[in-house]
């Protein structure tokens, strides 16, 4: 298939852009084409001339703003200095792309550019926990959410930290191309295809400690999802009292033990829905929910859709 007939993903390069985030977006969308033709991927300069200064690095970008005219998706990497002068060329390009109906997705502090462009008003936005107050103060019409890794609001998406940009890009690929492609990209990059939890597990706090034995316990639970595992079972296996175990588990993971286990079961269920035609009641049993009703309840609560609807949307027709 001709690359020009594929939906175009344009990654915006502008003065002051974060090179890690730009490179990560370029890598992850380019890798999606390794399995099957998915996107035409371009790095596009926000202004004519193509010379971009990113800290001490100068980039020569071949594609200019005109390459954004036909973009289906525009990825806006973060901004190195959110206290510095606004990158006006980038903001102007974002406004134009949004007006033409492109899907706009920001990584980390790139959300400030989307906010300044006026396309976040009245919307919920993900932001790095350390920048949440600043974003809320500057743009009070935005519903700032510093808990989640990313927010998908249809035509406008945002992610929290730099690594959360990978989560968001994988989400976009999963949404567009299906779970098989997203998993293949994640495997190539040696990252999780889906990260559970929220930002709380990454926020520094004196109460957060590394606890010997929890990694082994979590690995054991992941291998034994079909079992009925109580919090008392977890505590006994970790050689702690129930109260101490719960406190230390939450301090380490940011999640209650029972909720963590549910998230692992849901993650495995998603893989089975995407990869197999296994009946739903079998999946419910294999991942440890026991009954189809319990499986549906937890799946609906987490993903706001039913297991059957999720399978119809994300299972590839070539999956076994």
N, C-alpha and C positions, 0 to 999 in steps of 0.2 A: 504494500500500500504506500502511495506517495505520502511523504511526511506532511506536505502542505495541505492534504485533505483531512488530516487529523485535527482534533481540537487543540488550539494553541495555548500553551502555558507560558506566559511571559513573566520572567523574574526581573523585578525592577532594580536597576543599579542607579544610584544617585550619590552625590557628594556626601560623605559621612556614613555610607552604608556599612553594616557589619558584615565583614567578609565571611565569617564562619556561617552565618545564617544564609547568605547568598549562595555559598558553595554547597551547603547542605541541601537546600531546595533544588539546586541544579542537579546534584547527584541523585537525589531520591526520585525525581521525576524522569531523569534520563534512564535510570535503572529499570523503571517500569516498562520501558520499551524492549528490554532484553528478552522478556517472555513472549510478548506479542506487541504489535504496533499500538501504542496508546495515545501518545501526545506528540505534537511538534513543540519542542522545548527551546526557548530563546532567552538569552539575557539581553535586556533592552535598557539602554541609557535613557535617563529622564529628560535629557536635553540634547540638542543637536551637537555634533562634534565627537561624541563618544568617549571623551576623556573624563574619567571619574577619579576623584581623590577619596581614598578610604583610609584615613589616618596617614601612616607613612607610605602607603602603597598607592601607586597610580595604575588604573585599569584602562585599557583601550577596548571599548565595547563597540562591536561592529554594528549591531542593530540600534536604531534610534527610536524616538517616540512614535514615529509612524508605524513601527512594528507592533505597537499596542492597539492599533485600530481594529484588528481582527482577533484580538485575544479573547479566548473563552474564559480564561482564568488569569488573574494578575496576582503574583505573590510579592508581598512587600516585606522584605527583610527588615530587621531592626535598625535603629538609628544610634550611632555611637555616642552622641552627646545630646540628650534630651533637654539639657539646660542651655544649649547653644542656639544659634540662629536657625530658623526653620528652613528645611530644604524645599523652597518654594516650587522649584521645577517638578519635584516628585509629587507634591500635593496637587499641583495643576493636572498632572498626568492621571493621578488617582481619580480626581473629580471627573475628568473626561471619560475614563474607562467605565466608571460607575454609571455615568449618564447614558452610555451606549449599551448598558446591560451586562457588562462583564461581571463575573464573580471575583470578588476581591478578598484576599486572605492575608492577614498580617502575622508576622513572627515576632514575638517578644515586644520590644518597644516600638515596632512598626505600627502598633495600634494607635500611637500618638499621631502619626501621619494620617491614618484613616479618620481619627477624631477631628483633626484640624481641617481635613477635607470636607467635613460635615456629613459624612455618610454613616456615622455611628449614633447620631441623635435618636434617643428613644429606644436604642437597642441594648442588649446585654453584651458585654465585652469581657473577654478573658485578659488578664494582665498579670505580669510577674508580681508576686506578693510584695516585693520591696518598692514597687512603683504604683501600687494601688491608690494610695492616698493622693499622690501627685496627679494621677489621671482624674480622679474624682473631683479634685479641687479645680483643675483647669477646665474640665468638661462636665459640669454638673448634670447635663441632660443624658449622660450615658449611665447605664446600669452596670456598674463595675463589679466584676466577680473575680476575686483574688484566690478562690478556692480551686477552681477547675483547671485542667490542663489546656483545654481549648473550648471554644464555643462555636457551634455551627448555626448561624442564623440565616441560612439559605444562601443569599447572594453576597453576604458579608460574613467572614469568619475571622476569628482571632485566636492566638495561642498565647500561653503564659511565657515561660522562659525559653531560652534558646533550644534546649533539647525538646521542649514541648512543641516546637515547630516541626520536629520530625513526626511527632504523634499526629499533628494536624495534617501534614502532607500525606501520611499513610491513610488517614481518615478520608481525605479527598480521593485518593486512588481507590480505596475500598468502595467508596460511594459511586465512583465513575466506572470502575473496571471490575469490581467484585473482589471477594476475599482471597481468591487464589493468587491474583496478581499482587495484592497488598502483602500477603504472607511471603511470597517469593522475594519481594523487595526487602522486607524486613530481615529475611534470612541472609540475603547478600550483604546487608549492612550490619548484621549481628546485633540487632536491636529487637525488642519485643514488638510483635505485630499489634498488640493492644496493651497499653499500660493501665492497670487498675488503680483506683485511689485518686487522691487529689493532691494539691500542693502542700498540704499540711505535713506530709511525710518528708518534705525536703526543707522545711523551714527550721533554721537553727534554734535550739532551745536547750536550756541547761538540763531539762528533764529527759532529753533524748539521749539514750546511751546504747552502746552495742552490748547485746546480751548473748553470752556464749550459749550455744545449743538451739537458739531460735532458727537459725538458717537450716540446720538439719531437720528440725521439726517441720518447718514450712515445706521443705523438699519432700519429707515423708507424707505430709498431708496431700501434696500435689500428686503423689503416686498412688494414693489410696482414697480418691474422691468418692468411690462407690460405698465406702464404709460410712456407718453412722458414727460421727466423731463429735463428742461433746466437749465443752470447755474444760470439764474435769479431766477428760482423756488427754487433752492437750497439756494441761498443767502437770499431770502425772508424768507424761512423756518428757517434759522439760525439767522434771525434778524440782518443781516449785509448788508452793501453795497456790490455790486458785486465785486468791486476792493479789498475791505478788505477781503471778503470771499475767493476769489481765493488765495490771498497771504497767509492767515492763513491755508487754507485747504492744500495747497502745503507744507507749513512749517511743518504741523503736519503729513501728510501722505507720503510726498515725491512724490506725484502724482497729476497731474492736475485733477480737479473735473470731467470733462467730461471723461477723460481716466479712472479714478477710476470706474465710472459707467459702462463703456464698459467692464472692467475687471470683474465686478460682473455679468454682463449679460453673459459673456463667461463662467464664472465658473458655473452658473446655467445651461447653455446650455450643458456643458460637462456632468453634472449629468443626464440630461434628455436623452442625447445620449447614456449614459452608462446603464441607468436603464429602459428605455422604448423603445417601437417601434413607438412612436409618429412621425407623418410625419414632415419633416424638416420645412415646411412652418408654421406648428402649433408651433413648438419650437421657430422659429423666432418671431412669434407674442407674445408668452407667455413671452419671456425674454426681449421684448422691442425693437427688431431691426426693426420690422415693415414688412420688405420685406425679401424674401429669398436671394436676391442678396446682401443686406446689411449684412445679417448674414454670408453668405459665405465669403464676403470680409474681415470682421473683424476676422473671425475664421482662415482664411488662413494667414492673416497678423501675428496673434499671434502664431499659432501652426504649420504653414508651412504644412498644410494638409487640406483637405476638411472635412466638417462635416460628410459626408457619409463615407469617408475613416476612419475617427476617430471612428465612430460607428462600422464599420466592425472589427476594431482592438480591441476595448475595451469593447464592450457590451457582457456580459455573455449570453450564450444560455438559461440560466434558468431565466433570468430577465423577469419581466412581461412587 
